[in-house]
């Protein structure tokens, strides 16, 4: 039986990144993956959805080419080719991860891994079973689309995000339940491609984890694009009638029927922790999450867990950071624990949404006396020239010490801009330091500086 210093269950952005760092640190490393290298993010999440969204953006540009002074005739979309391009991108990236495994001399086992009571790992493949052992075992098995009883998936008419990426035929009408990043991104994609979309959200605002000003602006823009949004609403029943799905939605104690060709359930995720041996070895689980300390140790010595199976934001970059922190701690490098209040969140609809730190509501609830600054992209020369004047940048500072508490953006390319706030907050940058850091003109990133200037009553272009 082959023994490794580190064995990792799952090859998503948590697992494969951890494996590479493990190898860099001199550990003999193995990774176990039941499906495709790269996990959900690379094969069915982050990467292929961005390919779909890019196709939608190009289609939108063509539809509005005249506003840029360009005349385009006789263009059309081919939905099957849009889907194929997305899959091709994912497949290319998965092959890239395979190359990285070979480059870093990481042994890849294909199959379903289960931890045994003696801390060996059984691997059940399609044709054979094998067993390996690891001095350290890291669980990075990720998560899947969560089911709700009022919306049971059948994989054809009521679907999860995986099926939404490979539909053979574009639906004329689509209902999307849940307006987190997954729901909003698919709403934008299908609406842009010509599907009539209804977005159902249980909370008062869509994108409910975002600052309320961002959520309201996003709602306004999506409604203007033709998306029907039902806030403060929940699905109480669903049934397939002929070739349609009838969804009963309750809003303010009133029920109504919404019909669609397809319903996408995007109401959250469920951790993949079943049948991997947790019960047999006594690993503690609470509320569908494996309990770990700040360096991702479970209650069982030398067994760790990272990513979507532990408490925290279910984001690819979080899983990667947790994995690196975990393996560096195992090596004895004494890394700092992750600051979960400085993790950026991004939604890649159009306009994009990006944020980090406290919302205004949360900052006030925590007792801060806040300074708020806003700068609209309508006042940005670069945004106007690009034809993308929607949205704004909002910054939140502590009045007493100048601490940068939060930054919230909605607009074109803001997912590329949010890192300025992340790094600034990491370095404990004050508002005045941002103001004195010269930003290039004309750029969208100037809006960050201008928003900070607005917070300190020094804004120039507003």
C-alpha positions in Angstrom: 0.0 0.0 0.0 1.4 3.4 -1.1 1.9 5.9 1.7 1.9 9.7 1.2 2.8 12.6 3.4 -0.4 14.4 2.3 -3.6 12.9 0.7 -6.3 15.3 -0.5 -9.9 14.3 -1.2 -11.2 16.5 -4.0 -9.4 18.5 -6.8 -11.4 21.7 -6.9 -9.7 25.1 -6.4 -9.2 24.1 -2.7 -7.8 20.6 -3.4 -5.6 21.1 -6.4 -4.1 24.4 -5.2 -3.3 22.7 -1.8 -1.7 19.8 -3.6 0.6 22.1 -5.6 1.6 24.0 -2.5 2.1 20.7 -0.7 4.5 19.5 -3.4 6.3 22.8 -3.3 6.9 22.3 0.4 8.5 18.9 -0.2 5.6 16.6 0.7 4.9 13.5 -1.2 1.4 14.3 -2.3 -1.6 12.5 -3.7 -5.0 13.8 -4.8 -8.3 11.8 -5.2 -10.9 13.0 -7.6 -14.1 11.2 -8.6 -14.9 13.1 -11.7 -12.8 15.8 -13.5 -9.7 17.6 -12.3 -10.5 21.2 -11.3 -13.8 20.2 -9.5 -17.1 22.1 -9.8 -15.5 25.5 -10.1 -13.4 24.8 -13.1 -15.7 22.3 -14.8 -19.2 23.4 -13.8 -19.0 26.8 -12.0 -16.6 29.7 -12.1 -15.0 29.2 -15.5 -17.7 27.8 -17.8 -20.2 30.3 -16.5 -17.9 33.2 -17.4 -17.6 31.8 -20.9 -21.4 31.9 -21.2 -21.5 35.4 -19.8 -18.9 36.6 -22.3 -21.0 35.2 -25.1 -24.0 37.1 -23.8 -22.0 40.3 -23.5 -20.8 40.0 -27.1 -24.4 39.4 -28.2 -25.5 42.5 -26.3 -22.7 44.6 -27.9 -23.9 43.5 -31.4 -27.5 44.3 -30.5 -26.4 47.8 -29.5 -23.6 48.3 -32.0 -25.3 51.4 -33.5 -24.9 53.3 -30.3 -21.1 53.0 -30.9 -21.4 54.2 -34.5 -21.1 50.8 -36.0 -23.6 49.2 -38.3 -23.9 45.4 -38.1 -26.3 43.4 -40.3 -27.4 39.8 -40.5 -26.0 38.5 -37.2 -27.6 35.8 -35.1 -26.8 33.6 -32.1 -26.3 29.9 -32.1 -27.3 28.7 -28.7 -25.6 25.2 -29.1 -22.4 26.8 -30.2 -22.5 29.2 -27.2 -22.9 26.1 -24.9 -20.1 24.2 -26.8 -17.7 27.1 -26.4 -18.3 27.1 -22.6 -17.6 23.4 -22.4 -14.5 23.7 -24.5 -13.1 26.4 -22.2 -13.8 24.2 -19.2 -12.1 21.2 -20.8 -9.1 23.2 -21.7 -8.7 24.4 -18.2 -9.1 20.9 -16.7 -6.3 19.7 -19.0 -4.3 22.5 -17.6 -4.8 21.3 -14.0 -3.7 17.8 -15.2 -0.5 19.3 -16.5 0.1 21.1 -13.2 -0.4 17.8 -11.3 2.3 16.1 -13.5 4.6 19.1 -13.3 4.5 19.1 -9.5 4.8 15.3 -9.3 1.4 14.8 -7.7 -0.1 11.4 -7.9 -3.8 11.5 -9.1 -6.2 8.8 -8.2 -9.5 8.7 -10.1 -12.4 7.4 -8.0 -14.4 8.1 -4.9 -12.3 8.4 -1.7 -13.4 7.2 1.7 -11.4 7.6 4.9 -11.3 4.4 7.0 -11.1 4.0 10.8 -7.4 3.2 10.6 -6.9 6.5 8.5 -6.2 4.6 5.3 -8.2 5.8 2.3 -10.2 3.5 0.1 -10.6 4.6 -3.5 -13.5 3.1 -5.5 -13.0 3.6 -9.3 -15.1 2.6 -12.2 -13.3 -0.7 -12.6 -11.2 -1.4 -9.5 -10.7 -0.5 -5.9 -7.4 0.5 -4.3 -6.2 1.7 -0.9 -3.6 4.2 0.1 -2.5 5.9 3.4 -1.6 9.4 4.3 0.2 10.9 7.2 -2.0 14.0 6.8 -5.5 13.9 5.1 -7.2 17.0 3.8 -10.9 16.9 3.0 -11.8 19.3 0.1 -14.8 17.6 -1.4 -16.8 20.8 -2.1 -20.5 21.1 -2.4 -23.5 20.7 -4.8 -26.7 22.5 -5.5 -29.1 22.3 -2.6 -32.6 20.8 -2.9 -35.8 22.3 -1.5 -39.0 20.2 -1.0 -41.2 22.7 -2.8 -38.9 22.5 -5.9 -37.8 18.9 -6.5 -35.3 18.6 -9.3 -36.1 16.2 -12.2 -33.1 17.2 -14.2 -35.1 18.2 -17.2 -37.8 20.8 -16.3 -36.6 21.7 -12.7 -32.9 21.8 -12.8 -29.7 22.9 -11.0 -26.8 25.0 -12.2 -25.0 22.1 -13.9 -27.9 21.4 -16.2 -28.4 25.1 -16.8 -25.0 25.2 -18.5 -25.7 22.5 -21.0 -29.3 22.9 -22.0 -29.7 21.6 -25.6 -32.5 24.1 -26.4 -32.8 27.7 -25.2 -36.0 28.1 -23.1 -38.5 30.8 -24.1 -39.4 31.3 -20.4 -37.3 30.6 -17.4 -37.9 30.9 -13.7 -34.8 31.3 -11.5 -35.3 30.7 -7.7 -32.6 32.4 -5.6 -30.8 35.7 -6.5 -27.3 35.0 -5.1 -24.4 35.1 -7.5 -25.5 31.9 -9.3 -29.1 33.0 -9.8 -28.2 36.6 -10.9 -25.6 35.5 -13.4 -27.9 33.0 -15.0 -30.7 35.5 -15.1 -28.4 38.0 -16.9 -27.2 35.3 -19.3 -30.5 33.9 -20.4 -32.2 37.3 -20.5 -29.5 38.7 -22.7 -29.9 35.7 -25.0 -33.6 36.4 -25.4 -35.3 34.2 -22.7 -38.0 35.8 -20.6 -36.7 35.5 -17.1 -38.5 35.7 -13.7 -36.2 35.9 -10.7 -37.7 34.8 -7.3 -36.0 35.9 -4.1 -37.0 35.1 -0.5 -35.3 38.2 0.9 -36.4 41.8 0.6 -33.6 42.6 -1.9 -31.9 40.6 -4.6 -28.2 39.8 -4.1 -29.1 39.9 -0.4 -25.6 39.7 1.1 -24.6 42.9 -0.7 -24.9 46.4 0.6 -28.5 47.5 0.2 -27.6 50.4 -2.2 -25.9 47.9 -4.5 -28.8 45.5 -4.4 -31.3 48.2 -5.2 -29.2 49.5 -8.1 -28.8 46.0 -9.5 -32.5 45.4 -9.2 -33.3 48.6 -11.0 -30.9 47.8 -13.9 -32.1 44.1 -14.2 -35.7 45.2 -14.3 -34.9 47.8 -17.0 -33.4 45.0 -19.0 -36.7 43.0 -18.9 -36.2 40.6 -16.0 -39.2 40.2 -13.8 -38.1 40.2 -10.1 -40.3 38.9 -7.3 -38.8 40.0 -3.9 -39.9 38.8 -0.5 -41.3 35.7 -2.2 -41.0 32.0 -1.7 -41.9 28.9 -3.8 -44.5 26.9 -2.0 -45.3 24.4 -4.7 -44.3 23.4 -8.2 -45.6 20.9 -10.7 -45.1 19.9 -14.3 -48.1 20.5 -16.5 -47.5 19.4 -20.1 -44.4 21.0 -21.3 -44.5 23.8 -18.7 -43.7 24.1 -15.0 -46.2 25.8 -12.8 -44.6 27.4 -9.8 -46.7 28.7 -6.9 -45.1 31.7 -5.4 -46.2 33.3 -2.1 -45.5 37.1 -1.8 -46.9 39.1 1.1 -49.3 36.2 2.0 -50.7 36.2 -1.5 -50.2 33.3 -3.8 -49.7 33.5 -7.6 -48.8 31.1 -10.4 -45.7 31.7 -12.5 -45.2 29.5 -15.6 -41.9 28.6 -17.3 -40.4 26.1 -19.7 -37.6 25.5 -17.2 -37.0 26.3 -13.5 -33.5 26.8 -12.2 -33.1 26.2 -8.5 -30.3 28.4 -7.2 -31.1 28.5 -3.5 -27.8 27.5 -2.1 -25.4 24.6 -1.7 -25.1 21.3 0.2 -21.7 20.1 1.4 -20.4 16.9 -0.1 -19.7 15.1 3.2 -21.8 11.9 2.8 -20.1 8.5 2.6 -16.5 9.7 3.0 -16.0 8.1 6.4 -16.8 11.0 8.7 -19.1 9.0 11.0 -16.7 6.0 11.2 -13.8 8.0 12.3 -15.8 10.4 14.5 -15.2 13.7 12.8 -17.4 16.4 14.2 -20.0 18.0 11.9 -22.4 20.9 12.7 -25.1 22.3 10.4 -23.8 20.4 7.4 -20.2 21.7 7.9 -17.1 20.0 9.2 -15.9 21.7 12.4 -12.4 23.0 12.2 -10.1 25.4 14.0 -8.5 28.5 12.5 -5.9 26.3 10.7 -8.5 23.8 9.5 -7.7 20.9 11.9 -10.7 18.7 12.6 -11.2 17.1 16.0 -9.2 14.0 14.7 -5.4 14.4 14.7 -3.9 14.9 11.2 -7.2 15.2 9.4 -8.1 18.6 8.0 -11.0 20.2 6.0 -11.1 23.2 3.7 -13.4 24.9 1.3 -17.2 24.5 1.0 -17.3 21.7 3.5 -16.3 24.1 6.4 -18.0 27.2 7.6 -17.3 30.4 5.7 -17.9 31.9 2.2 -18.3 29.2 -0.5 -15.9 30.8 -2.9 -13.1 29.4 -5.0 -10.5 31.9 -3.8 -11.4 31.2 -0.2 -10.9 27.4 -0.6 -7.5 28.1 -2.2 -6.4 30.4 0.5 -7.6 28.0 3.2 -5.7 25.1 1.6 -2.5 27.1 1.4 -2.9 28.2 5.0 -3.6 24.7 6.1 -0.6 23.0 4.4 1.8 25.8 5.5 0.7 25.2 9.1 1.3 21.5 8.7 4.8 22.3 7.4 5.4 24.5 10.4 5.6 27.8 8.6 3.3 29.6 11.1 1.0 31.4 8.6 -1.5 34.0 9.9 -5.1 32.9 10.1 -7.3 34.2 7.3 -9.2 37.4 7.9 -12.7 36.5 6.7 -13.8 40.1 6.8 -11.4 41.0 4.0 -12.5 38.5 1.4 -13.8 39.9 -1.9 -17.1 38.7 -3.4 -17.8 39.0 -7.1 -20.9 38.6 -9.2 -20.3 38.5 -13.0 -23.6 39.7 -14.3 -23.9 43.0 -16.2 -23.2 45.3 -14.6 -20.8 43.4 -12.4 -20.9 43.5 -8.6 -17.9 43.4 -6.3 -17.5 44.0 -2.6 -15.3 43.5 0.5 -15.7 44.3 4.1 -18.6 45.7 6.0 -21.8 46.9 4.4 -23.1 50.2 5.7 -25.7 48.5 7.8 -23.3 46.1 9.3 -20.7 48.8 10.1 -23.3 50.8 12.0 -24.6 47.7 13.8 -21.0 47.1 14.9 -20.9 50.5 16.5 -18.8 52.5 14.0 -19.4 56.1 13.3 -19.1 56.0 9.5 -18.1 58.2 6.7 -19.8 57.3 3.4 -18.6 58.2 -0.1 -20.1 57.5 -3.5 -19.1 58.1 -7.0 -21.3 57.3 -10.0 -19.8 55.9 -13.2 -22.1 58.3 -15.0 -19.5 61.0 -14.0 -16.6 58.8 -15.2 -15.1 59.8 -18.6 -13.9 56.3 -19.2 -17.2 54.7 -18.3 -19.1 57.1 -20.6 -16.6 56.6 -23.5 -17.0 52.8 -23.0 -20.8 53.1 -23.1 -21.0 51.7 -19.6 -22.2 54.5 -17.3 -24.4 52.4 -15.0 -23.5 51.9 -11.4 -21.2 53.4 -8.8 -18.5 52.9 -6.2 -19.4 53.2 -2.5 -16.8 53.3 0.3 -17.2 53.2 4.0 -14.7 54.6 6.5 -14.5 54.8 10.3 -14.7 58.5 11.2 -12.5 58.1 14.3 -9.4 56.3 12.9 -9.9 56.5 9.2 -10.1 52.7 8.9 -11.4 51.5 5.5 -14.4 49.4 6.6 -15.9 48.4 3.3 -16.0 48.9 -0.4 -18.9 48.1 -2.7 -19.1 48.4 -6.4 -21.5 47.9 -9.2 -20.5 48.6 -12.8 -18.4 47.5 -15.7 -15.3 45.5 -14.8 -15.6 46.2 -11.1 -14.6 42.6 -10.4 -11.1 43.6 -11.7 -11.1 46.7 -9.5 -12.1 45.4 -6.0 -8.5 44.1 -5.3 -7.4 47.7 -4.7 -9.7 47.8 -1.7 -8.7 44.3 -0.5 -5.0 45.2 -0.6 -5.7 48.6 0.9 -7.6 47.2 3.8 -4.9 44.5 4.3 -2.3 47.2 4.6 -4.6 49.2 7.0 -4.6 52.1 4.5 -6.5 55.2 5.4 -8.7 57.3 3.1 -6.2 60.1 2.9 -3.5 57.6 1.7 -5.9 56.5 -1.1 -6.5 60.2 -2.1 -2.7 60.8 -2.3 -2.1 57.7 -4.4 -2.4 59.0 -7.9 -4.8 57.0 -10.1 -4.4 57.0 -13.9 -6.8 59.0 -16.1 -9.0 58.0 -17.7 -9.8 54.7 -16.0 -12.7 53.2 -14.2 -10.5 52.8 -11.1 -10.5 56.5 -10.7 -14.0 56.0 -9.3 -12.5 54.4 -6.2 -10.4 57.5 -5.5 -13.3 59.8 -6.2 -15.6 57.9 -3.9 -13.0 58.2 -1.1 -12.7 61.9 -1.9 -16.5 62.2 -1.6 -16.4 60.6 1.9 -13.9 63.3 3.0 -15.7 66.2 1.1 -12.9 66.5 -1.4 -14.5 65.1 -4.5 -13.5 66.9 -7.7 -15.6 65.5 -10.5 -19.0 65.5 -8.9 
